[in-house]
Amino acid sequence: MTAQVRIDVRGMTCSDAVVRLHKTISPLPSGGTVIVLSDDDEVVADLRKYAKRGGHTWAGERAGNGGTFECEVRRGE
């Protein structure tokens, strides 16, 4: 079974959200997944860029209730 972690970055700045994702995904094994809950589309865009630069997989996002986004990032090799 692959590790899966959820983090909530609602209300965070872009840089704080990226740091939080980095600290969460780094110790996971390859293929581990982080589900990120955000309320800012600019934060989502920065998280997507971080995932690509870090060699991770942006597995998608979906809009939730109240202007939130749920994003899935899988740790790369």
N, C-alpha and C positions, 0 to 999 in steps of 0.2 A: 504494500500500500504506500502511495506517495504522500509525503507530508503536505498539509494544507494549513495555512495560517490566514486569519482575517485581521486587517487593520482598518482603523477609522481615522481618516485624515481630514474630516470635515472641519472647516474653519481654519485650516493651516495655510500658510503661504506656500508657494510653489517649492521654494528651496527646502523648507522644513518637511514637506511631504516627500520629496525625493530622498532626503536623508533618512526619513523613517522607513521608506521602502527599502533602501540600501541596507540599513541595519537589520531589517527583518528577513530579507531574501538571502543575504550573504551566508548565514550558517546553514541554510537548507541544503539538502542533497540535490544533485542534478535532477530536474524534473519536478522538484517541489514547487508548490503553487502558493502565491499570495493573492488573496482577494482584497481589493482596496475599495473602501467606501469613501467617495468624495462628493462635495457639493459645488465644485468649481470646474468648469470645462477647461480653463487655462491650466489648472493643476493636472488634470487628466492628460492634456497635451504634453506637459513636461514629464510626467511619469512615462508616457509612451516613448518619448525621446530617450529617457534614461534607460529604459528596457532595451531599446535598440542598440545604444552605445555600449551597454554592459553585456551584450551577447545573450540576453534573455528573450523569451518569446512573449509578445503581447498577444494573449489568447482571446482578447475581445473585451467589449464593454457593453453595458446595457443601461438604459435610463431607468431609474426607479421612481418612487413616489417623492413628491416635494422637491423636485429639482436635483435629486441625487444621482450619482453614477456608481455602478458596481463594475470594477475592472478586474481582470484576471491576468496575472503575470506569472510565467513559468520560468524557473531558474534554468539558465543555460549550463553548458558543460563546465 
